[in-house]
Amino acid sequence: MSKDSSFLKFGDMICLYSDVADGYLSAIGHNHPNFIVQTVKDQTLATVPNQRSMVFQVLPKLTYTVSNGYRKLIQKKHKL
């Protein structure tokens, strides 16, 4: 284990827990902008049925912006 292993890095998979709402942040869908809180009061995280919706990957901000710009450039090129 490296000495910087306690720091969050790009590519890490994380779960976000809310003390206020007493649950984990969960995504509704891949392209849906809303989130919900999945409560796990008397359960361990291992017994929650939809665990995959609570796991997020840390990515650089420009990943989407760059791919979106590339897609627009390709579309523009095909129109010419």
PAKOLGU-938674 format. One record per residue: residue in one letter; x, y, z of N, C-alpha, C in turn. Coordinates in steps of 0.001 Angstrom, whole numbers, plus 524288, in hexadecimal, padded with zeros to 5 digits. Layout:
N
 residuo   npx   npy   npz  capx  capy  capz   cpx   cpy   cpz
       A     X     Y     Z     X     Y     Z     X     Y     Z
...
***
This chain:
80
 residuo   npx   npy   npz  capx  capy  capz   cpx   cpy   cpz
       M 80347 7FB69 80000 80000 80000 80000 8037A 804DE 80000
       S 80269 8086C 7FC71 805A7 80D1D 7FC34 80416 810F7 80072
       K 80789 814AD 80184 80687 8185E 805C0 8021C 81C2E 80486
       D 800A9 81CE1 7FF80 7FC61 82065 7FE22 7F742 81D74 7FD39
       S 7F6CE 818A4 7FF19 7F22E 81577 7FE1C 7ED4F 81782 800DB
       S 7EDEB 81B0C 80498 7E958 81D1E 80751 7E6D7 8219E 8044F
       F 7E933 82347 8000D 7E713 82792 7FCF4 7E398 82576 7F898
       L 7DF8F 82866 7F745 7DC16 82702 7F30B 7DECD 82810 7EDDE
       K 7DE77 8244A 7EA3A 7E111 824CA 7E52A 7DD2B 823C3 7E0CC
       F 7DE5C 825B0 7DC14 7DB22 8247C 7D78C 7DAF5 81E98 7D6D3
       G 7D662 81C9D 7D5A6 7D5B0 81702 7D4E5 7D3BF 81437 7D9C0
       D 7D42A 816AB 7DE54 7D243 8143F 7E327 7CC5F 8139F 7E2F4
       M 7CA71 80F69 7E548 7C4DA 80E77 7E5C2 7C357 80FDB 7EB5C
       I 7BF36 81313 7EBFC 7BDBA 814F6 7F121 7B7DB 81466 7F20B
       C 7B658 81437 7F700 7B0EA 814A1 7F8B4 7B09F 81983 7FC0E
       L 7AC76 81C93 7FB5F 7ABCF 82164 7FE4D 7A78B 8209E 80260
       Y 7A8D5 82180 8075F 7A523 820C3 80BA5 7A393 82602 80DF0
       S 79E85 826AE 80F15 79C86 82B75 8116D 79AEC 82A62 81713
       D 79D8A 82D0E 81AC0 79C0D 82C94 8203D 796B8 82F10 82136
       V 7958F 8333A 81E6F 790A3 83609 81F23 78C02 832A3 81D69
       A 78C5E 83055 818CB 7881D 82D23 816AF 78879 82774 81878
       D 78CB9 8260E 81B00 78D98 820C4 81D02 78D51 81CA5 818B3
       G 7903B 81D97 81471 79050 819DE 8102B 7946D 81B38 80C20
       Y 794B4 817EC 80827 7988B 81894 803F1 79612 81B52 7FF50
       L 79911 81EAE 7FCCC 7974F 82146 7F80B 79719 81D34 7F3C1
       S 792DC 81D3D 7F0C9 79208 8194E 7ECC3 7904A 81BFB 7E7BA
       A 7922C 81A1F 7E350 790BB 81C58 7DE3F 78BD1 819AA 7DC3B
       I 7887E 81CAD 7D9AB 783BD 81A77 7D767 78509 817BE 7D23E
       G 7888F 819F2 7CF4E 78A28 817B1 7CA59 78F26 81A3B 7C888
       H 7917B 81809 7C487 79686 819FC 7C2A8 79628 81F97 7C0A0
       N 79212 820CB 7BDBE 79185 82606 7BB75 78D9F 82975 7BE53
       H 78B72 8279B 7C293 78788 82A9C 7C57A 78A4A 82E1D 7C970
       P 788F9 8332B 7C9AD 78BCF 836CB 7CD17 78A53 8367C 7D2DC
       N 78614 833C1 7D439 7844E 83394 7D9A8 786AE 82F0D 7DCAB
       F 786F0 82FD4 7E1CA 788E4 82BCC 7E554 784DC 82AD3 7E98A
       I 7851D 82651 7EC02 781D2 82515 7F07D 78552 8233E 7F4E9
       V 78323 822F2 7F99A 78611 820E4 7FE12 78406 81B6F 7FF39
       Q 78774 8179C 7FF24 78628 8122C 80049 7875F 81130 80607
       T 78357 8109E 80931 7843B 80FBD 80EC5 785BB 80A0E 80FB8
       V 78940 80944 8135D 78B1D 80405 814C7 78B70 80396 81AB9
       K 78758 80523 81D7A 78774 8058C 8232C 7890F 8007E 825E7
       D 78607 7FC51 8254C 7872C 7F776 8281A 789CF 7F36A 824A7
       Q 78BD6 7F523 82039 78E57 7F192 81C8D 7940B 7F30E 81BE5
       T 79719 7EF5B 81A6F 79C69 7F0AF 818D5 79C39 7F1F0 81306
       L 7A008 7F49F 81120 7A02C 7F61A 80B9D 7A02C 7F14A 80815
       A 7A245 7ECED 809F1 7A28D 7E82E 806C7 79D2E 7E5DD 8059F
       T 79937 7E71E 808C4 79406 7E4D5 807F2 79058 7E863 804E5
       V 7921D 7ECF4 80352 78ED4 7F092 8004F 78E62 7EE79 7FAC0
       P 7898F 7EE17 7F898 788E3 7EBA9 7F374 78B19 7EEB3 7EEDF
       N 78B3D 7F3D7 7EF08 78D09 7F6E6 7EA84 79221 7F9B6 7EBB9
       Q 79611 7F6DC 7ED3F 79B20 7F927 7EEB3 79DA7 7FC18 7EA36
       R 79D14 7FA37 7E578 79FC5 7FCAA 7E106 79E02 8023F 7E021
       S 79935 80389 7E1A3 7975A 808DE 7E0DE 799A1 80C99 7E4EB
       M 79C4D 80A77 7E8DE 79EB3 80DB7 7ECEE 7A48B 80E6B 7EC3D
       V 7A6C1 80C18 7E832 7AC62 80C6A 7E74C 7AD6E 8104E 7E2E6
       F 7B0E4 813F5 7E3F7 7B24F 817FF 7E02F 7B828 817B3 7DF29
       Q 7B9B4 818DC 7DA5D 7BF42 818F6 7D906 7C109 81EA1 7D8A1
       V 7C581 81FC5 7DAE7 7C7AA 8250D 7DACB 7CA57 825D5 7D586
       L 7C861 829A5 7D284 7CA77 82ACA 7CD59 7CBD5 83090 7CCEA
       P 7CF8D 831ED 7C99A 7D0C6 83777 7C8D5 7CC1D 83A51 7C677
       K 7CB72 83F31 7C7BF 7C709 84247 7C5E7 7C6E9 84298 7BFF6
       L 7CB4D 84302 7BD76 7CB76 843D0 7B7D3 7CA4F 83EF5 7B49E
       T 7C9D0 83A79 7B70E 7C8D8 835B0 7B423 7C3EC 83627 7B0DB
       Y 7BF9C 837CE 7B327 7BABD 83847 7B03C 7BB0C 83CC4 7AC51
       T 7BD26 8412F 7ADF3 7BD6A 845C7 7AAA0 7C09A 844A6 7A5B6
       V 7C4EE 84208 7A64B 7C84B 840D9 7A1CF 7C591 83D0E 79E1C
       S 7C32B 838F4 7A02E 7C090 83531 79CCA 7BBD5 8379F 79A23
       N 7B91F 83B1F 79CD5 7B4AA 83DD1 79A87 7B684 84169 79619
       G 7BAC1 8443B 796E3 7BCF5 84793 792CE 7BEC6 8447A 78E1E
       Y 7C11E 83FF6 78F12 7C2F6 83C8E 78ADA 7BE51 83AA1 787A1
       R 7BA21 8390A 78A4F 7B57B 83722 7879F 7B319 83B73 7842A
       K 7B2EB 84044 78620 7B0D9 844A2 7830F 7B449 845BF 77E4E
       L 7B968 8455D 77EF7 7BD07 8463E 77AA3 7BC46 8421D 77664
       I 7BB9A 83D40 777E1 7BAB2 83903 77418 7B594 839EB 77133
       Q 7B17E 83B72 773F3 7AC71 83C82 77178 7ACE7 840F9 76D8C
       K 7AFB8 84506 76F11 7B07D 8497D 76B97 7B379 847E1 766B0
       K 7B767 8448C 7675C 7BA8E 842C1 762F2 7B734 83F91 75F20
       H 7B3B0 83C62 76124 7B057 8392A 75DC1 7AC59 83C64 75AD9
       K 7AAEB 840F3 75CDA 7A72C 84454 75A34 7A9A2 84712 75589
       L 7AED4 847C7 755A2 7B185 84A83 75152 7B205 84731 74CA0
***
